[in-house]
């Protein structure tokens, strides 16, 4: 029996493309082979040594083996279940195809990963109005507040790798608060009860807040444009990979290696696509751009993700139980080494 731990609560969360890609892989490849597995939306990163999901736990006669992260999980599944289904295991690819599969998987982790981080955790609308609120469903108090803030801070650092800045909105920036405090101090030091002084100070304060808001909006607009430029580069590269594999193809984009069959790198590509264009996001600027600029890719990817989501059989899901459940008590025990899986 295998248990795949992913982000979510009863279903797979949009916040982690690797979790969805791993679930698609198991459902697409193992279900036809009658291999027993369960998908566990535990949202418990303490189960993994790397403190990251997805995590595949394999029970080998009472002894558990762990495979952490999508790439490691895909490698294990390909090696252990080499038969070809609608999924193409690595062993069924020729040497050139295998190289493309591996390098494109790495490429996605160094490109679309950062765009997804920006979209979910740095874009102020998406983070404040959507992503952060999801953790209220996934984690108990106080972890439901700490974890999204930690992810936000990590994302702010990571996106700088690809030249994206941090959107310092009023919620996260202390600059505006500091400037407002200074205007209040100036007014207090005057020692005057003159109403004109109060009006001037209030106007000054309002002006500073307005300027800070304008700066924040301008900064976010610039970052969004940079983000779209990166998306354009990455999608152009993905389409270029297909054209290199199929130079005589009459279509602009389709399956990389086999008609109507999918590889591990393609699963990861479509899982990133699914997260980036989620209809639940308040700011769908990436979705609108992709639909307009890459209509062929958009149409194909939408069809594929819809089909892949249909493979997520609800009977394969189970709720987290016991030490699998994220809680402050369990977290302390994991940190102290008193609890393992």
N, C-alpha and C positions, 0 to 999 in steps of 0.2 A: 504494500500500500504506500502511496505517496501523498503528501500534503503540500500544497502550494500556498504559502502565506503571501497575501497581497494587501495593498492599501484599499480600504473601503469598509463598508458596513452593509452586509447582506448582498452587496454587489461590488464590482470593481470600480475604484475611484478614478476620475479623470486626471488626478494630480500626478499619477505615476505611469507613464507610457510602458515602462518595462514590465510592470505588473500585468497590464493588459496583454502585452505581446506574449508573455509566458503562459498566460491562461489560454490565449488563442492556440498556442503551440500544442498544449496538452489536449485540448478539446478536439482540435483538428487532426492530430496524429495518433493519439492514444485511444480515443473513444472507438474508432473503427477496429482497433486491434484488441478491444475488450480488456484493456489494462486498467486496473483499479487506481483511481486517484480522487482526491478531493481538493477543491479550491476553498481556502479559508480566508475570508476578508477580516483579518485580525488587526491590521494596522499596528502591529507590535514589532517594532524594529529591534527590541531587546532579544528577540529570538535568534537573530543573526549575529555572528561574530563581527561583521562589518557594520552593524547597526543600520542596515539598509534592506529594503525589500525590492524585488520579490525574493523569497526563500523557498527552496524545494527541500523538504525533509523526506528522506527515503528510509523506510523501515526494513532493515535487512536482518530478519530473524531476531528481532528484539534490539538490534543495534542500529541506531540512527546515523545516517550520513547526510550532510548538509551541502547544498549547492546554492551559492549566493549570487544574485545578479542574473540578468537575462542571458548574457553571453555564456556563463558557466552552466546555467540550466539547459540552454539549447545544445551545448556541447555534450552534456550527459545524455540527454534524450536521443540525440543523433547516434551516439556510440552504442547506447543500450538497446535502442529500437530502430535498427537500420533499414527496415522495410519501408518502401516508398508508398505513401498514401496520397492525399491531396497536398501533403507537406513533403518537401524534398529534403531528406537528410543529407548532411555534408558528404557522406560516403557515396551518394548517387551523383555528385557533381564531378565534372572533370577537373583537372588541375587548374585550368584558367578560371573556370566558374567558381571553384573553391576560393581562389585568391580574390576574386571580385566580391564574393560573399563576405569574406573575413574583413577585407579592407573597407567595404561599404558599411559594415556594422560599426567598425571603429570610427569611420567618418561621421556617422550619425551621432555617436556619443560625443564628438568634438564640435558639432555644428548645431543640429536641431535641438540637442539637449539644452544648450545655452539659450536658444530662442524660446524654448518651452519654459525655462526658468524665468526668463524675463516676462513672458506672457502671463504666467500664473502668480509670480511673487513680487515682481518689480513694478509692473504696470499697476498704477495705483487703483484704478477702477476695478480691475479684476481681482487684485489682492484684497482690497478693503471690503468690496461688496460681494465677493464670491468665495475665493480660495480660503481665506482665513476662517470664514463661517463654517466651512465643511468640517473642520476639526472638532467642532462642537458635537458632531455626530460620531466621530471616530475615537475620541479620547476622553477620559474623565478629567475632572478638576484635580490639580491645576494644569495638567499636561496639555489640555486643550488650548491653553493660552501660550504655554512655553514652546511647544513644537512648531506652530506656524511662524512665530517670531524668529525661531532658530533657522527655519527654512528660508525665511525672508532675508535674514542677514547673510546666510550662505549664498543665496542667489545674487544678492547685491555684489558680493565679491566675485562670484563665478562669471557673471555676464561681462565683467570688465575684460576678460580674456579675449572676447570677440569685439571689443571696442564699444560696448554699450555702457552708458553711465547709469547712475542711480537717480531715480526720480524722488528728490527730497521734497515731498509734499508737506503741508503744515502738520500732518499727523505724525510724521517721523522726524521733522526737522526742528531743532531748537533755535534756529536762527531768528525766526520771526518772533518767538517768545522773548528772546533776549532783547531784541530791538524795542519791542513794546514795553518791556520793563524799564529800559533806559528813558523812554519818554515819560513814564510815570515818575521816575526819579527826578527828572528835570522839573516837572511840575511841582513835586513835593518840596524840592529845595528852594523854590521861589518864595515860599512862605506867604504867598499872596492868596487871598480869598476872592480875587477879582474873577468874575464869571468869564471874562474874555480869555483869561489864562486857561480856564478849564476847556473852553471851546477850542482854543488853539491846540492844546495838548490832545484833545480827542480827535481833532482833524488830522494831526500829525500821526497819531496812532493808526487811524483808519487808512491814511495814505500808505503807511509802511506795510500794513497788512495786505492792501490791494496790490502793491508792488511785488510783495513776496508771492502772492497767488499768481500774478502774471508771469513772474520768473519761473515758478514751478510748472505752469502750463506750457510755457515755451520750452523748458527743459524736457518735459515729457513728449512734446510734439517732435522735437529733434531726435530723441531716442527712438520714438516709434518709426520715424523715417529711416533711421539707421537700421532698425530691426527689419523693416520691409526690404531694404537693400540686401541684407544678409539672406533673408528668405528667398529673394530672387536668385541670388548666387547659388544657394543650396539646391533649389528646385531645378535650376538649369543644369547643375551637375548631375542630379538624379536622372533627369531626362537624357543627358549625355551618356550616362552609363548604359541605359537601355539601347540607345542608338548605336553605341559601340558593340553591344552584344548582338544587335539585329540591324545591321546597316541597310538591309534590303526591305525592312518592314514598311508597309504602307501607312501604319499608324504612328503617331508621335510617342505614345507610351502604352505599355501593357506589361504582362508578366516578364520578369527578367530572364528566367532560364527555361521554363517549360510552359506550354499553353495550359491554362486552367490549373496550374499548380504553383505553390508558393514556397519560398525559401525562408530561412531564419532572418536574413537581413531585410527582406521585404516585409515580414511581420512587424519588425521594429519600425520600419519606415511608416507603415500605415497606423501603427499605434501612436506615433508622434503626430501624424496628421490628425487622427481622431481627437487628441488632446488640444492641439492648436486651434482647431476650428469648432470646438464644442459650442453647441447652441446655448448652453447655460452661461457662457461668459458674457458679462455686461459689455465689454469692449471687444468686438469681433473684427478688429481691423485686419488681422492676418487672414481670417476666413474670407473677407470681402476681397482682399488683394489676390489671394490664390484663385478664387472663383473667376475673377476678371482677367488676370494675366496668364493663368495656366488652365484654361477651361478643359482641355483634354485630360490632363493629370487630375484635375478636380473631379471630373465625372467618373474616371476609372477608380480613383482612390475612394470616393464616396460609395460606389457600388461594392467594392471589395470590403470596406469596413463594415458595411451593413450585413454582408454575407458572413463575415467572421464573427460579428456579434451574435448572429443567430446560432452559432455553434456552441455558445456558452450555455450549456444545458443546466437549468436550475437544480436538477437532481444531483449535479456534481458539486454543489456548494454545501458547505456546512458552517455553522457558527463556531467562533472560537470558544474554547472551554478551558477551565482550570488555569494553569500557568500561561496559557496562550493569550488570555485576556489582558489587554493593557490596563494596568492599574498602578498606583503609586506604590502599593505594597509589593507587587510583583517586580516592579522596576528596582526597588531597593534590594530585593533578594537577588536579582540578576547582577546588580553592581557588586554585591558582596560575594558573589559566586555561590550562593546558597541554593540557586535554582537553575536548572538547565533543561533543555528539551531533547 
